[in-house]
């Protein structure tokens, strides 16, 4: 049976990007603002990963 591993950083990144998407969708066009907010959060956290 193959081993299953979880990358904790991927889970954190997905959770924060999802939360940012939900909060960002409150303004303007909901779908577009949610997608943009989630993408920006994912990019920022990807760069911030080097500092942690």
C-alpha positions in Angstrom: 0.0 0.0 0.0 1.5 3.4 -1.0 2.3 6.0 1.7 0.1 9.1 1.9 1.8 12.4 2.9 0.3 15.7 3.5 2.0 19.0 2.9 0.9 21.3 5.7 1.9 24.5 3.8 -0.5 23.5 1.0 -3.4 23.2 3.4 -2.6 26.5 5.0 -2.3 28.2 1.6 -5.6 26.8 0.5 -7.4 27.8 3.7 -6.1 31.4 3.7 -6.8 31.8 -0.1 -10.3 30.5 0.3 -11.0 32.8 3.3 -9.6 35.8 1.4 -11.8 34.8 -1.6 -14.9 34.7 0.6 -14.1 38.0 2.3 -13.1 39.7 -1.0 -16.4 38.6 -2.7 -18.3 41.0 -0.6 -17.2 43.9 -2.9 -18.1 44.5 -6.5 -18.8 41.5 -8.8 -18.7 38.5 -6.4 -17.1 35.9 -8.6 -14.4 38.2 -10.0 -13.5 39.8 -6.7 -13.5 36.4 -4.9 -11.1 34.9 -7.5 -8.8 38.0 -7.5 -8.7 38.1 -3.7 -7.9 34.4 -3.4 -5.2 34.6 -6.1 -3.5 37.6 -4.5 -3.5 35.9 -1.1 -2.0 32.7 -2.6 0.8 34.8 -4.3 1.5 36.7 -1.2 1.7 33.6 1.0 3.9 31.9 -1.6 6.4 34.7 -1.3 6.0 34.9 2.5 6.9 31.2 2.7 10.5 32.1 2.3 10.5 34.2 5.5 8.9 31.5 7.7 
